């Protein structure tokens, strides 16, 4: 081979080697950049996880702080009244006798009666929007109305109930031979039922809309009617979500203050039936907090708030257990 040929061959080898080196360096750069991005993603994921954990701990600490502050502020009443505070039926600040049983009974009666009244309407609305009219003008109109009901302030509900609902209840009581108070547990439960319908109806509609279409189509293929599909497929599948909506609305009813205060009658006596006036734990605090002068009087009102906090927590825990059991069975 001539000298010129050997020189050309060497030049070609050098150029190919250089090209290969460039390719290898480019691949190495891509691998390195991918590793850097992966490490950054891992760091951001770890930071995000720590942030979520911090927020969860903060919420838990906030809950514990509320409970502790209520407990500390109610210590004078706990030391003065003892367990008789929960079983006593006399609320007399002048004589320093404080019993919260009438308010506990009034709270439970109004809340659960409102829940029973609202169940029929909330379930009907959720089935209507989740199965029959999922789209269209009627669906949009109904959704707007439900959302509007959830956004109305409670004091407006109270005024409406005071001027329209209470006279209607008084008229019915007069016709049926019942003492026509008008105000009382029934009026409070009726206005509460209207207020909590949007909460259970909205959640139930979302859960019903998540029922797999395969299950419904299989039931239709076996000859089931629309009513049978809803009763035997949709409702059993969505029952955990329906219970969650009921639990949410019950929590809303337990803590309602203004609307109930305006129509319940504000009587400190133990209620005997649903037609008489009564008081709830929230309404007694709203009515008498500004009038509390003594340390024991103020601490007794705070102890009522503590009892309401515990009752709400217990009901929510029981509801969560029921939801978990239903979810497992489903």
ZIBELUR-V459454 format. One record per residue. N is the residue number from 1. RES is the residue in one letter. SS is DSSP state (helix for helix, strand for strand, loop for the rest). Layout:
[[N;RES;SS] [N;RES;SS]]
//
This chain:
[[1;X;loop] [2;X;loop] [3;X;helix] [4;X;helix] [5;X;helix] [6;X;helix] [7;X;helix] [8;X;helix] [9;X;helix] [10;X;helix] [11;X;helix] [12;X;helix] [13;X;helix] [14;X;helix] [15;X;helix] [16;X;helix] [17;X;helix] [18;X;helix] [19;X;helix] [20;X;helix] [21;X;helix] [22;X;helix] [23;X;helix] [24;X;helix] [25;X;helix] [26;X;helix] [27;X;helix] [28;X;helix] [29;X;helix] [30;X;helix] [31;X;helix] [32;X;helix] [33;X;helix] [34;X;helix] [35;X;helix] [36;X;helix] [37;X;helix] [38;X;helix] [39;X;helix] [40;X;helix] [41;X;helix] [42;X;helix] [43;X;helix] [44;X;helix] [45;X;helix] [46;X;helix] [47;X;helix] [48;X;helix] [49;X;helix] [50;X;helix] [51;X;helix] [52;X;helix] [53;X;helix] [54;X;helix] [55;X;helix] [56;X;helix] [57;X;helix] [58;X;helix] [59;X;helix] [60;X;helix] [61;X;helix] [62;X;helix] [63;X;helix] [64;X;helix] [65;X;helix] [66;X;helix] [67;X;helix] [68;X;helix] [69;X;helix] [70;X;helix] [71;X;helix] [72;X;helix] [73;X;helix] [74;X;loop] [75;X;helix] [76;X;helix] [77;X;helix] [78;X;helix] [79;X;helix] [80;X;helix] [81;X;helix] [82;X;loop] [83;X;loop] [84;X;helix] [85;X;helix] [86;X;helix] [87;X;helix] [88;X;loop] [89;X;loop] [90;X;loop] [91;X;strand] [92;X;strand] [93;X;loop] [94;X;loop] [95;X;loop] [96;X;loop] [97;X;strand] [98;X;strand] [99;X;loop] [100;X;loop] [101;X;helix] [102;X;helix] [103;X;helix] [104;X;helix] [105;X;helix] [106;X;helix] [107;X;helix] [108;X;helix] [109;X;helix] [110;X;helix] [111;X;helix] [112;X;helix] [113;X;helix] [114;X;helix] [115;X;helix] [116;X;helix] [117;X;helix] [118;X;helix] [119;X;helix] [120;X;helix] [121;X;helix] [122;X;helix] [123;X;helix] [124;X;helix] [125;X;helix] [126;X;helix] [127;X;helix] [128;X;helix] [129;X;helix] [130;X;helix] [131;X;helix] [132;X;helix] [133;X;loop] [134;X;loop] [135;X;loop] [136;X;loop] [137;X;helix] [138;X;helix] [139;X;helix] [140;X;helix] [141;X;helix] [142;X;helix] [143;X;helix] [144;X;helix] [145;X;helix] [146;X;helix] [147;X;helix] [148;X;helix] [149;X;helix] [150;X;helix] [151;X;helix] [152;X;loop] [153;X;loop] [154;X;helix] [155;X;helix] [156;X;helix] [157;X;helix] [158;X;helix] [159;X;helix] [160;X;helix] [161;X;helix] [162;X;helix] [163;X;helix] [164;X;helix] [165;X;helix] [166;X;helix] [167;X;helix] [168;X;helix] [169;X;helix] [170;X;helix] [171;X;helix] [172;X;helix] [173;X;helix] [174;X;helix] [175;X;helix] [176;X;loop] [177;X;loop] [178;X;loop] [179;X;loop] [180;X;loop] [181;X;loop] [182;X;loop] [183;X;loop] [184;X;loop] [185;X;helix] [186;X;helix] [187;X;helix] [188;X;helix] [189;X;helix] [190;X;helix] [191;X;helix] [192;X;helix] [193;X;helix] [194;X;helix] [195;X;helix] [196;X;helix] [197;X;helix] [198;X;helix] [199;X;helix] [200;X;helix] [201;X;helix] [202;X;helix] [203;X;helix] [204;X;helix] [205;X;helix] [206;X;helix] [207;X;helix] [208;X;helix] [209;X;helix] [210;X;loop] [211;X;loop] [212;X;loop] [213;X;helix] [214;X;helix] [215;X;helix] [216;X;helix] [217;X;helix] [218;X;helix] [219;X;helix] [220;X;helix] [221;X;helix] [222;X;loop] [223;X;loop] [224;X;loop] [225;X;loop] [226;X;helix] [227;X;helix] [228;X;helix] [229;X;helix] [230;X;helix] [231;X;helix] [232;X;helix] [233;X;helix] [234;X;helix] [235;X;helix] [236;X;helix] [237;X;helix] [238;X;loop] [239;X;helix] [240;X;helix] [241;X;helix] [242;X;helix] [243;X;helix] [244;X;helix] [245;X;helix] [246;X;helix] [247;X;helix] [248;X;helix] [249;X;helix] [250;X;helix] [251;X;helix] [252;X;helix] [253;X;helix] [254;X;helix] [255;X;helix] [256;X;loop] [257;X;loop] [258;X;helix] [259;X;helix] [260;X;helix] [261;X;helix] [262;X;helix] [263;X;helix] [264;X;loop] [265;X;strand] [266;X;loop] [267;X;loop] [268;X;loop] [269;X;loop] [270;X;loop] [271;X;loop] [272;X;loop] [273;X;loop] [274;X;loop] [275;X;loop] [276;X;loop] [277;X;loop] [278;X;strand] [279;X;loop] [280;X;loop] [281;X;helix] [282;X;helix] [283;X;helix] [284;X;helix] [285;X;helix] [286;X;helix] [287;X;helix] [288;X;helix] [289;X;helix] [290;X;helix] [291;X;helix] [292;X;loop] [293;X;loop] [294;X;loop] [295;X;helix] [296;X;helix] [297;X;helix] [298;X;helix] [299;X;helix] [300;X;helix] [301;X;helix] [302;X;helix] [303;X;helix] [304;X;helix] [305;X;helix] [306;X;helix] [307;X;helix] [308;X;helix] [309;X;helix] [310;X;helix] [311;X;helix] [312;X;helix] [313;X;helix] [314;X;helix] [315;X;helix] [316;X;helix] [317;X;helix] [318;X;helix] [319;X;helix] [320;X;helix] [321;X;helix] [322;X;helix] [323;X;helix] [324;X;helix] [325;X;helix] [326;X;helix] [327;X;helix] [328;X;helix] [329;X;helix] [330;X;loop]]
//
